[in-house]
Amino acid sequence: MKKTDSRAFPELISELVASVEEVSSIAKDSEKGLFIEFSCLLNKLGLILSDIKDNKDVMDTRTIRKAIESIEKELQRVKTLIKSPDSKQPNTWIENVTQDLGRSLGLVLFASIDLHLEMKEKISALHKEFMNVRFNGSLAPSSSPSLGPSPSPSRPPSPSHGYEFVTANASETEIEEERTEIIEERSNLTIDDVILQLKYGNDEEFNFALLWFNESIRQGLITNEWINEGGIVLILVNRLSSCKPNNRLIILRILQKLASENSENKEKMADAASLSALVKSLTRDTEERREAVGLLLDLSDLQAVWRRLGRIQGCIVMLVTMLNGDDPIASSNAGKLLNALSSNTQNALHMAEAGYFKPLVHYLKEGSDMSKILMATALSRMELTDQSRASLGEDGAVEPLVKMFNAGKLEAKLSALNALQNLSNLSENVQRLINSGIVVSLLQLLFSVTSVLMTLREPASAILARIAKSESILVNQDVAQQMLSLLNLSSPIIQCHLLQALNSIAGHPNASKVRSKMKENGVIHLLLPFLTESNMKIRTSALDLLYTLSQHLPEELTEQLGESHLNTIVNIISSSPLETDKAAAVGILSNIPISNKKATEVLKKSNLLPILISMMNSSPSMISNSLAEGVAGVLIRFTVPSDKKLQLLAAQNEAIPLLVKLLSCGSLVAKCRAAAALAQLSQNSVSLRKSKKKSWFCVPPSAAAFCNVHDGYCIVNNTFCLVKAGAIPPLIQILEGKEREADEAVLNAMATLLQDEIWENGSDYIAKNAGVEAIIKIMETASVKAQEKALWILERVFGVEELRVKYGESAQVVLIDLAQKGDPRLKSTTAKLLAQLELLQFQSSYF
């Protein structure tokens, strides 16, 4: 065999394919089942190798060549063994050979880094098939044992089939005999006997009389006079509640027949007691419900029935339930009956209370003025679910209510607004309100000074607050300015609604133009007096709006917030019973630019730090994400590396343990901010560490205080050491998570352990805590800035030869990928790392 090193890669693969085909042919010609099965597997291998030959993604590497050589050797061994007449236990050696071939194929898969997914999946599937192959002990393909001859189609039916046939015939016969017996015994009964048995008979007697009566009706042998004289209708209705289910079905069918044949019978079923008895059947099993609703539908052409049915407790609820049920017949009849009953406005209201709103909406659209007001008023008072609001919106309730508000008299306007306020809790209905053009009308109403309209302003402002949650409100460019101008001219309730509306508007992602106009109109200056408002709801709404604006207008905030305002905000944090107020207040402070040193001094003097730390430690399980994020943001201000005294103040107030805790239990934003604050602290740890020399100390420190990374004595509250604070494991845990937003802050914190004087110690420590693997893992999916910091860290880590040997191989795949496809800004750093790993020259074609 030629040396593989002397052959070109395509030639090597072509010769291997030919070898596979040769061995496959020999195996197939052996006429042994075992070898034929093996031949099929080889054919699959040949196809894969042909694909590899034509696939440019498979690289001509030393590893792949070794794998191909291994396949060639195994094929030669198989050829020899198949031809050998003395080879024993072929199933054993052929299994071993197949699995060896599978291992070589797996090596090809492993070494082909850039192979596209479809090709990888093909090779992987064949690799698994080779590795899991099992041949049975015979030399012929295995076959299933015979299950015996199939039964002859001419064979007579089994005894069980015959028994079923006899039983079916017997049951039909018994029914017919019972029917005949009832007709025969009819002649022995008088009308009085039947009436007595229907009225007072026990179950057996009643059953017999009912069957007799039903059969007589079926044959047309019962006259209306007989039914009237005996009071049969009321007797049957009265027995509905006490008889068995089968008999109830018979009664309902009899009553339906009687009602359809005679209007007098129908009248007798229309009294309140009879209708109540029939309504009870709506609560029973499917078949009985179907019969009962069908009978009630037949009775519904009587006006008395419309009035009485609506008053029977549970009737409309059951009909609505059936309307939405699975029985198509019962559902259709229930719908028709509800439609008939809806001609009464009270019934329409009951239907709405039961969740069926179409009749109510119909009255809103086409009813009299009084009916419209009645429906709107009822709608305003209903406790609606979101599903109910959605149904009302889909059925068209919003548009006629808006029309009532725009064109109706005062009572109509008020009832319509209150109803719309109830419906506006659902975003879909908010969009319908915006589409209706109601925003302009609502603002006009708020500017109105007509005393008669003052009662409408509160619901109008409430609806505006709901509408403002939709970004579609931004089509009205001046709406925020108009609301701002109304703030100091309104009652407390309206002020609260306007502040909530403004907060929603200012928070929309596409509201930059609106926020700019609000800034021009001095919105911060306008809002600051509300911080001392005695009305808690107004103060809370103002705080929320200020917090939203502080995220977008930090410069405006800096200009307007004086010392008194800052102290007021700190006082809210320390004294407010509402955590939402605390969170908003802390959030405002966290958004003040760090460059504002005057604000820092004021906050330091106001003892903000101990207030925040105490608040966070008092009930950590109850702290909201927004509050924790705000506190972490404020701590970034108190940990700036340029002010060691300020950092010391933060550390002495136990800020570092809190920041470390936030790395594990905070939201992603809180983790990111906590990592940023810890990074700032750690930047000064090298300069603050104490040397090993005892001359530094009056009393030598304990061995536990010695830090291997900083090569000196570290006390957390004095040197801000991340190692002694236990911050590195939770930082690495963030990198190991699925979310990538905090990577840059985490890597910045870890990088402080790799400063010039301590980088080797820091590298060892990060590696011991599984940090290197975590960094390599996130490099493909992290942001460019995080990738840049990760490359810097790896450059330092790989400066340690032991770590370069240990992690270099796992990093090279990612580094090559970054060199090929990564951001151009990373190219030089990536090239430097590849050179560090002695891969640059070998992989130079990637650049």
ZICOR-V106368 format. One record per residue. N is the residue number from 0. PSI is psi in degrees with one decimal (none if undefined). OMEGA is omega in degrees with one decimal (999 if undefined). Layout:
((N PSI OMEGA) (N PSI OMEGA))
This chain:
((0 138.5 179.9) (1 153.0 172.6) (2 131.8 -176.4) (3 -29.5 -177.3) (4 -23.4 -176.8) (5 -6.1 -177.0) (6 145.9 173.4) (7 153.9 -174.3) (8 -46.9 177.8) (9 -38.1 179.2) (10 -41.9 179.5) (11 -46.4 -179.1) (12 -40.5 -179.7) (13 -43.6 178.9) (14 -36.1 179.0) (15 -41.4 177.4) (16 -42.1 178.7) (17 -39.8 178.7) (18 -40.6 177.8) (19 -45.1 -178.8) (20 -38.1 179.7) (21 -49.4 -178.7) (22 -38.0 178.5) (23 -41.3 -180.0) (24 -42.1 178.6) (25 -44.0 -179.5) (26 -41.8 -178.7) (27 -38.9 -178.1) (28 -11.7 -178.8) (29 -16.6 179.6) (30 20.7 174.3) (31 132.2 -175.8) (32 -38.7 -178.7) (33 -46.8 -178.9) (34 -30.8 177.7) (35 -42.5 176.2) (36 -42.7 178.9) (37 -37.4 178.7) (38 -38.7 178.5) (39 -41.3 178.1) (40 -41.0 179.4) (41 -36.2 177.4) (42 -40.5 177.4) (43 -39.7 178.1) (44 -41.4 179.0) (45 -41.4 178.8) (46 -42.7 179.3) (47 -43.8 -179.9) (48 -37.4 176.7) (49 -41.1 176.5) (50 -40.4 179.5) (51 -41.1 -179.3) (52 -38.7 -176.5) (53 -2.4 -173.0) (54 117.0 -176.3) (55 -16.3 -178.9) (56 -18.7 177.4) (57 117.5 -172.8) (58 146.8 175.1) (59 84.8 -178.6) (60 164.8 -179.8) (61 -38.9 -179.2) (62 -44.4 -178.8) (63 -39.2 177.6) (64 -40.0 177.7) (65 -40.5 178.8) (66 -40.5 -178.6) (67 -39.1 175.0) (68 -41.6 179.7) (69 -41.3 178.4) (70 -41.1 179.0) (71 -44.5 -178.9) (72 -43.6 -179.7) (73 -39.0 179.9) (74 -38.4 177.3) (75 -40.1 179.4) (76 -42.4 179.4) (77 -44.6 -178.8) (78 -42.6 -179.9) (79 -43.8 -176.8) (80 -39.0 179.8) (81 -39.6 -177.6) (82 -20.4 -176.6) (83 122.0 179.9) (84 -16.3 -175.2) (85 1.6 -176.5) (86 128.1 -176.7) (87 158.5 179.9) (88 61.6 -177.6) (89 -32.0 -178.3) (90 -31.3 -179.3) (91 -53.3 -176.7) (92 -29.9 -179.4) (93 -31.5 173.0) (94 -43.9 -179.6) (95 -44.3 180.0) (96 -43.8 -179.8) (97 -43.6 179.8) (98 -34.9 175.1) (99 -41.2 175.7) (100 -39.9 178.1) (101 -39.6 178.7) (102 -42.4 178.1) (103 -39.2 177.2) (104 -39.0 176.6) (105 -34.5 177.5) (106 -40.4 175.4) (107 -45.0 -180.0) (108 -44.0 -177.2) (109 -40.1 -173.8) (110 -18.8 -178.0) (111 82.5 -171.0) (112 -44.3 -171.6) (113 13.5 -178.7) (114 135.5 -178.4) (115 159.1 -167.3) (116 -43.3 -176.4) (117 -42.5 179.6) (118 -40.8 177.7) (119 -42.0 -178.8) (120 -38.0 178.1) (121 -49.7 -179.3) (122 -42.5 -179.2) (123 -42.0 -179.2) (124 -44.6 179.6) (125 -36.7 176.8) (126 -46.7 178.8) (127 -39.7 -179.1) (128 -42.5 178.7) (129 -41.1 -175.9) (130 -27.1 -176.6) (131 7.3 -173.7) (132 142.0 175.3) (133 126.6 177.0) (134 141.4 179.9) (135 174.9 -172.9) (136 -18.7 -178.9) (137 167.1 178.0) (138 7.5 178.8) (139 152.6 178.3) (140 140.2 -179.4) (141 149.5 178.6) (142 156.8 -179.6) (143 143.6 177.7) (144 151.7 -178.8) (145 140.0 178.8) (146 8.9 179.3) (147 167.3 -177.7) (148 149.4 177.8) (149 152.8 -178.7) (150 145.1 179.7) (151 135.4 178.8) (152 -20.7 -178.7) (153 -0.8 -179.0) (154 139.6 -179.3) (155 161.0 -178.9) (156 148.9 177.2) (157 162.7 179.5) (158 -35.9 -178.7) (159 -39.1 179.0) (160 -41.7 179.6) (161 -37.4 -180.0) (162 -43.4 178.6) (163 -39.6 -179.2) (164 -44.6 -179.6) (165 -42.5 -178.3) (166 -43.6 179.4) (167 -45.3 179.3) (168 -38.2 -177.5) (169 -40.3 -178.1) (170 -40.0 176.7) (171 -40.3 -179.3) (172 -43.7 -179.5) (173 -40.8 179.0) (174 -46.2 -178.9) (175 -40.1 179.6) (176 -40.4 179.4) (177 -40.8 179.4) (178 -44.4 179.7) (179 -42.3 -178.5) (180 -40.8 179.8) (181 -39.7 -178.3) (182 -37.6 -179.1) (183 -38.3 -176.9) (184 -12.9 -179.2) (185 -34.6 -176.6) (186 -20.7 -179.3) (187 -5.8 -177.4) (188 143.1 171.7) (189 166.8 178.4) (190 -36.2 179.5) (191 -38.5 178.1) (192 -46.2 -178.4) (193 -45.3 -178.8) (194 -44.5 -180.0) (195 -42.2 -179.8) (196 -36.9 176.9) (197 -34.8 -174.4) (198 -44.1 -172.1) (199 -6.0 -173.0) (200 153.1 174.1) (201 -177.8 -174.3) (202 -43.8 -177.4) (203 -45.4 -179.5) (204 -42.9 179.7) (205 -43.0 -179.6) (206 -44.4 -179.4) (207 -45.1 -179.0) (208 -38.1 -179.3) (209 -42.4 178.3) (210 -42.4 177.9) (211 -45.8 -177.6) (212 -43.0 -179.6) (213 -42.9 179.8) (214 -37.2 179.3) (215 -40.4 177.3) (216 -42.5 -178.7) (217 -34.7 -178.8) (218 3.5 177.5) (219 27.2 -175.9) (220 -3.0 -177.8) (221 131.1 179.6) (222 159.5 177.7) (223 -33.7 178.6) (224 -44.2 -180.0) (225 -42.7 -179.8) (226 -42.9 -178.9) (227 -46.9 -177.6) (228 -37.5 -177.8) (229 -6.4 -177.6) (230 35.9 -172.5) (231 -39.5 -176.3) (232 -50.6 -178.3) (233 -34.8 177.3) (234 -47.1 -178.8) (235 -41.3 178.7) (236 -42.2 -179.0) (237 -31.9 -178.9) (238 -8.2 -178.2) (239 -40.4 -172.7) (240 -16.2 -173.1) (241 -13.3 -175.2) (242 174.8 -177.0) (243 159.7 -175.4) (244 -43.0 -179.1) (245 -39.0 179.2) (246 -32.2 177.6) (247 -39.2 177.3) (248 -42.9 179.8) (249 -42.6 -179.9) (250 -46.6 -178.0) (251 -39.4 179.6) (252 -38.2 176.8) (253 -46.2 -178.9) (254 -38.7 179.1) (255 -39.4 178.5) (256 -42.9 179.7) (257 -40.4 -179.4) (258 -37.2 -177.4) (259 -21.8 -175.7) (260 -19.7 -171.7) (261 122.9 -178.3) (262 -29.7 178.5) (263 -40.6 177.4) (264 -39.2 179.7) (265 -41.9 178.9) (266 -37.5 -178.3) (267 -25.2 179.0) (268 -4.1 -172.1) (269 -0.8 178.5) (270 162.7 -173.2) (271 -40.5 -177.3) (272 -44.5 -179.7) (273 -44.0 179.5) (274 -38.3 178.0) (275 -39.8 178.7) (276 -40.9 178.9) (277 -37.0 179.7) (278 -33.0 178.6) (279 -31.3 179.6) (280 -17.6 176.6) (281 -16.6 -177.6) (282 -1.6 -173.2) (283 -158.1 -170.8) (284 171.4 -170.2) (285 -47.9 -174.6) (286 -41.2 -179.9) (287 -39.8 177.6) (288 -42.7 -178.8) (289 -44.0 179.9) (290 -41.0 -176.4) (291 -43.6 -178.4) (292 -31.6 176.0) (293 -42.1 178.7) (294 -44.7 179.8) (295 -35.0 177.4) (296 -39.5 177.3) (297 -33.5 -178.3) (298 -14.7 -169.5) (299 -7.0 176.4) (300 -1.7 174.3) (301 127.9 -177.6) (302 -33.7 179.4) (303 -34.4 -179.3) (304 -39.7 178.9) (305 -47.2 -176.1) (306 -45.2 -172.3) (307 -38.8 -177.9) (308 -41.7 -179.2) (309 -24.3 -178.3) (310 -14.3 -178.5) (311 123.1 -175.2) (312 129.1 174.9) (313 -10.8 -175.0) (314 -54.0 -176.4) (315 -37.2 177.2) (316 -44.6 -179.6) (317 -38.5 179.3) (318 -40.0 177.9) (319 -38.9 177.1) (320 -43.6 178.6) (321 -36.8 177.8) (322 -39.0 -178.8) (323 7.9 -176.2) (324 -175.9 -175.0) (325 -13.7 -177.6) (326 108.6 -174.3) (327 -36.5 -179.2) (328 -48.8 -179.7) (329 -39.4 -179.8) (330 -44.3 179.7) (331 -46.0 -179.5) (332 -37.6 178.0) (333 -41.2 178.4) (334 -43.6 178.8) (335 -40.8 -179.5) (336 -42.2 177.4) (337 -39.8 178.8) (338 -40.1 178.3) (339 -41.7 -177.9) (340 -23.6 -174.1) (341 -7.0 175.5) (342 -14.2 174.6) (343 124.7 -175.1) (344 -35.2 178.8) (345 -39.2 177.0) (346 -39.6 178.5) (347 -38.6 177.4) (348 -41.6 177.3) (349 -38.7 178.3) (350 -40.8 178.8) (351 -41.3 177.5) (352 -28.2 178.3) (353 -0.9 176.3) (354 12.3 177.4) (355 107.1 -166.2) (356 -8.2 -174.9) (357 -43.7 177.3) (358 -41.4 179.6) (359 -45.4 -180.0) (360 -36.0 178.1) (361 -42.8 178.6) (362 -37.0 178.1) (363 -34.0 -177.5) (364 -42.6 -168.4) (365 1.5 -178.7) (366 176.2 175.2) (367 168.0 179.5) (368 -41.6 -179.7) (369 -38.1 178.7) (370 -40.6 178.5) (371 -46.1 179.6) (372 -40.8 178.9) (373 -46.7 -178.2) (374 -42.9 -179.2) (375 -40.9 178.6) (376 -45.6 178.5) (377 -40.9 -179.2) (378 -36.1 -179.6) (379 -24.4 -176.3) (380 -10.1 -178.0) (381 144.4 172.5) (382 99.5 -172.7) (383 142.3 168.9) (384 166.8 176.9) (385 -33.9 177.9) (386 -39.8 177.6) (387 -42.0 178.0) (388 -39.2 178.7) (389 -43.3 179.1) (390 -43.8 179.4) (391 -41.0 178.1) (392 -43.8 179.9) (393 -33.6 179.8) (394 -7.8 174.0) (395 31.7 -177.0) (396 -27.5 -171.7) (397 -47.2 -173.4) (398 -48.0 178.7) (399 -29.8 177.3) (400 -40.1 176.5) (401 -40.2 178.0) (402 -41.7 177.1) (403 -42.5 -178.9) (404 -42.2 -176.5) (405 -37.0 -169.5) (406 -13.4 -173.8) (407 173.2 175.2) (408 -179.8 -171.9) (409 -47.6 -177.7) (410 -39.4 178.5) (411 -42.0 179.1) (412 -46.2 -176.5) (413 -46.3 -179.5) (414 -38.0 179.3) (415 -44.4 -179.8) (416 -43.5 -179.8) (417 -37.4 177.1) (418 -43.0 178.6) (419 -34.7 176.9) (420 -39.4 178.4) (421 -40.1 -178.4) (422 -25.2 -172.0) (423 0.8 175.4) (424 -10.0 -178.0) (425 131.8 -174.3) (426 -36.8 179.1) (427 -38.8 178.6) (428 -31.2 175.3) (429 -43.4 179.1) (430 -37.5 177.8) (431 -37.6 178.3) (432 -43.3 179.4) (433 -43.2 179.6) (434 -27.0 -178.6) (435 -12.1 -179.2) (436 21.7 -174.4) (437 -19.7 -174.5) (438 -46.5 -179.5) (439 -43.9 -179.5) (440 -38.9 180.0) (441 -42.1 178.9) (442 -40.4 177.4) (443 -40.3 179.3) (444 -40.5 -178.9) (445 -29.7 177.9) (446 -10.2 -175.9) (447 142.4 177.6) (448 8.0 178.5) (449 123.7 -173.2) (450 -33.7 -175.7) (451 -23.4 -178.0) (452 -3.0 -174.6) (453 -32.2 -179.2) (454 -17.8 -178.5) (455 -13.9 -171.6) (456 -36.5 -178.2) (457 -52.1 176.9) (458 -32.2 178.4) (459 -44.0 -179.9) (460 -34.7 177.9) (461 -41.2 178.5) (462 -40.3 177.3) (463 -38.5 178.9) (464 -36.6 178.2) (465 -44.1 -179.0) (466 -34.9 -176.7) (467 -16.2 178.1) (468 -18.8 177.6) (469 134.2 179.7) (470 -15.9 179.2) (471 -18.4 -179.9) (472 -18.7 -177.7) (473 -10.7 175.7) (474 -24.8 173.9) (475 90.9 -169.5) (476 -31.9 -173.2) (477 5.8 -173.1) (478 -40.1 -178.8) (479 -41.6 -180.0) (480 -38.4 178.7) (481 -40.1 178.2) (482 -41.1 178.9) (483 -40.3 -178.8) (484 -19.0 -179.8) (485 -13.2 -170.3) (486 -49.7 -175.1) (487 5.1 -179.2) (488 12.0 -170.4) (489 164.8 176.2) (490 163.4 -178.8) (491 -41.5 -178.5) (492 -43.4 179.8) (493 -39.1 176.4) (494 -44.3 -179.5) (495 -45.9 179.5) (496 -40.5 179.8) (497 -41.1 178.1) (498 -40.4 178.0) (499 -40.9 178.6) (500 -45.1 179.5) (501 -36.7 178.3) (502 -43.6 178.1) (503 -44.4 -178.1) (504 -46.7 -177.6) (505 -24.9 -177.4) (506 -7.8 -179.7) (507 136.7 -177.8) (508 -34.1 -176.2) (509 24.4 -175.6) (510 23.5 -175.6) (511 -40.5 179.5) (512 -40.5 179.4) (513 -41.4 179.1) (514 -37.3 177.7) (515 -41.8 178.2) (516 -37.7 177.6) (517 -39.4 177.9) (518 -44.5 179.1) (519 -31.9 -179.1) (520 10.0 174.9) (521 44.5 -173.7) (522 -38.9 -179.5) (523 -46.8 179.4) (524 -37.4 -179.5) (525 -32.7 -173.7) (526 -29.4 -173.1) (527 -39.2 178.5) (528 -25.4 -179.8) (529 -12.9 -179.6) (530 -22.8 178.3) (531 13.9 -179.2) (532 135.3 -179.5) (533 -27.0 177.6) (534 113.7 -173.2) (535 -40.0 -177.6) (536 -41.0 179.5) (537 -44.9 -179.6) (538 -42.5 179.2) (539 -44.8 -179.8) (540 -38.9 178.3) (541 -41.1 177.3) (542 -45.5 -179.8) (543 -43.1 -179.8) (544 -41.8 177.9) (545 -39.7 178.9) (546 -44.3 178.8) (547 -44.9 -179.6) (548 -33.7 -178.3) (549 -24.3 178.1) (550 -25.2 -175.6) (551 -21.7 -176.5) (552 58.2 -176.0) (553 -34.9 -179.7) (554 -44.6 177.6) (555 -39.6 179.2) (556 -44.2 -179.1) (557 -41.5 -178.5) (558 -35.5 -170.4) (559 -26.7 -174.9) (560 107.0 175.8) (561 -179.4 -177.6) (562 -40.4 -178.8) (563 -38.5 178.7) (564 -41.4 179.6) (565 -42.2 178.8) (566 -35.9 176.9) (567 -43.0 179.9) (568 -41.6 178.1) (569 -38.2 178.8) (570 -37.6 176.3) (571 -41.8 -180.0) (572 -41.0 -175.0) (573 -23.1 -171.3) (574 -18.4 -175.7) (575 136.2 176.9) (576 -11.1 -176.0) (577 124.1 179.2) (578 -30.1 178.4) (579 -37.1 175.9) (580 -44.3 179.3) (581 -45.9 -177.7) (582 -43.8 180.0) (583 -42.4 -179.1) (584 -46.5 177.7) (585 -39.2 178.5) (586 -40.2 177.4) (587 -46.4 -179.5) (588 -36.1 -179.3) (589 -20.9 -178.0) (590 -3.9 174.2) (591 128.0 -177.8) (592 137.2 -179.4) (593 -26.2 -180.0) (594 -15.2 179.7) (595 86.9 -175.6) (596 -26.4 178.5) (597 -42.8 178.2) (598 -38.0 178.6) (599 -44.6 -179.9) (600 -43.5 179.5) (601 -44.5 -178.7) (602 -34.1 177.7) (603 -43.7 -179.9) (604 -28.7 -177.7) (605 5.6 -179.6) (606 37.1 -179.6) (607 -41.3 -175.7) (608 -55.5 179.4) (609 -31.5 177.1) (610 -46.7 -178.3) (611 -46.1 -177.1) (612 -43.4 179.0) (613 -43.0 -180.0) (614 -41.6 -178.6) (615 -31.9 -177.5) (616 -16.5 -175.2) (617 -43.9 178.6) (618 73.7 -173.5) (619 -30.9 -178.3) (620 -18.8 -177.1) (621 -3.2 -176.3) (622 131.2 179.6) (623 160.4 177.9) (624 -41.9 -176.7) (625 -37.7 178.7) (626 -44.4 179.3) (627 -39.1 178.8) (628 -41.6 179.0) (629 -43.2 179.7) (630 -44.7 178.3) (631 -37.6 177.8) (632 -41.4 177.7) (633 -38.0 -179.0) (634 -24.3 173.2) (635 -38.1 178.1) (636 -37.2 -174.8) (637 8.1 -179.7) (638 21.1 -178.8) (639 134.1 -174.2) (640 -21.9 -177.9) (641 -10.4 -177.3) (642 90.2 -177.8) (643 -30.3 179.0) (644 -40.1 178.1) (645 -40.2 176.9) (646 -41.4 179.8) (647 -38.9 177.6) (648 -43.7 178.3) (649 -43.8 -178.5) (650 -42.4 -179.3) (651 -21.2 175.4) (652 16.8 175.6) (653 36.4 177.7) (654 -32.6 -174.3) (655 -47.6 176.4) (656 -35.6 178.6) (657 -43.1 179.5) (658 -39.9 178.4) (659 -38.8 178.1) (660 -39.4 179.8) (661 -25.8 177.4) (662 -27.4 -176.5) (663 -34.7 -171.5) (664 1.9 -179.7) (665 173.5 173.1) (666 173.2 -179.1) (667 -38.8 178.0) (668 -43.3 178.8) (669 -41.2 178.3) (670 -43.8 -179.8) (671 -46.4 -178.8) (672 -38.7 178.0) (673 -42.1 178.6) (674 -39.0 179.2) (675 -42.6 179.0) (676 -42.0 179.3) (677 -36.6 177.4) (678 -41.3 179.1) (679 -41.9 178.9) (680 -45.1 -174.1) (681 -21.4 179.5) (682 -26.8 -177.6) (683 1.4 -175.9) (684 -37.8 -178.9) (685 -44.5 -177.7) (686 -19.6 -177.7) (687 -11.6 -178.5) (688 157.8 177.6) (689 135.0 -176.6) (690 164.0 176.9) (691 -26.4 -174.4) (692 134.8 -175.5) (693 -14.5 -178.6) (694 -16.9 177.7) (695 -24.7 -168.7) (696 144.6 169.3) (697 -42.2 177.4) (698 125.1 -179.2) (699 136.2 178.7) (700 164.5 179.8) (701 157.7 179.9) (702 -29.6 -178.5) (703 -21.4 -178.7) (704 -11.1 -178.2) (705 134.9 -178.3) (706 118.6 -178.9) (707 -28.6 -179.3) (708 -49.2 -177.9) (709 -4.0 177.4) (710 46.1 179.4) (711 -173.7 -179.3) (712 127.1 -177.4) (713 127.9 172.0) (714 125.4 -168.6) (715 -48.6 -174.2) (716 -8.9 179.0) (717 -36.3 -176.3) (718 -5.9 176.0) (719 36.4 -174.1) (720 122.9 179.4) (721 -30.9 -179.7) (722 -52.1 -179.5) (723 -26.2 178.2) (724 -10.7 -178.6) (725 30.5 -174.6) (726 -22.5 -173.1) (727 -46.3 178.7) (728 -46.8 177.7) (729 -29.0 175.5) (730 -44.0 178.8) (731 -35.5 178.9) (732 -34.0 176.5) (733 -41.7 178.0) (734 -32.3 -179.1) (735 -13.3 179.7) (736 179.1 -175.5) (737 -22.1 -176.0) (738 139.9 -169.9) (739 -1.6 -172.4) (740 -26.1 -176.2) (741 2.2 -173.9) (742 -46.5 -175.0) (743 -45.9 179.7) (744 -40.9 179.8) (745 -45.7 -179.4) (746 -36.4 176.1) (747 -40.0 178.2) (748 -44.3 180.0) (749 -33.4 -178.6) (750 -22.7 179.4) (751 -15.9 176.0) (752 0.3 -176.5) (753 24.9 176.3) (754 161.7 -169.3) (755 -42.0 -173.9) (756 -19.9 -171.2) (757 11.6 -168.5) (758 -34.5 -179.6) (759 -45.3 177.9) (760 -42.6 179.2) (761 -39.9 178.5) (762 -45.9 179.0) (763 -41.9 -177.6) (764 -43.5 178.4) (765 -41.3 179.9) (766 -42.4 -179.2) (767 -25.6 179.8) (768 19.9 177.1) (769 25.4 -178.4) (770 -31.2 -177.4) (771 -45.5 178.0) (772 -41.9 -179.1) (773 -39.4 -179.3) (774 -44.2 179.5) (775 -39.4 -176.5) (776 -38.2 -174.3) (777 -6.9 -172.5) (778 -31.2 -177.6) (779 -30.8 -172.0) (780 -5.9 -177.4) (781 167.7 175.8) (782 166.5 -178.7) (783 -42.4 -179.7) (784 -40.2 177.5) (785 -39.4 176.9) (786 -40.4 179.7) (787 -44.4 179.3) (788 -36.8 178.5) (789 -41.7 178.2) (790 -40.0 177.5) (791 -43.7 179.5) (792 -45.2 -179.1) (793 -34.5 177.9) (794 -40.4 178.0) (795 -45.5 -178.5) (796 -43.2 -177.9) (797 -3.6 170.2) (798 -18.0 174.4) (799 115.3 -171.7) (800 -42.4 -178.4) (801 -39.8 -179.9) (802 -33.5 177.1) (803 -41.6 178.8) (804 -40.1 -175.0) (805 -40.6 -172.0) (806 -6.6 -175.2) (807 -42.2 -177.2) (808 -41.2 -179.2) (809 -22.9 -179.2) (810 -24.4 -170.2) (811 -35.4 179.7) (812 -45.6 -179.8) (813 -40.5 -178.4) (814 -41.1 177.8) (815 -41.3 179.5) (816 -41.4 177.8) (817 -39.6 179.8) (818 -34.9 -178.6) (819 -46.7 -168.4) (820 -5.6 -173.6) (821 176.3 179.2) (822 137.7 -179.1) (823 -29.2 -179.2) (824 -19.5 -176.4) (825 -5.8 -168.0) (826 -45.8 -176.4) (827 -41.8 179.0) (828 -40.6 179.1) (829 -42.5 178.9) (830 -39.7 179.2) (831 -41.2 178.9) (832 -42.3 178.8) (833 -37.7 175.6) (834 -38.2 178.0) (835 -35.0 178.8) (836 6.7 179.5) (837 36.3 179.9) (838 -8.5 -171.5) (839 -48.9 -178.2) (840 -41.6 -178.9) (841 -34.6 -176.3) (842 22.9 -171.4) (843 -24.8 -179.7) (844 -16.7 179.8) (845 -11.3 -177.1) (846 none 999))
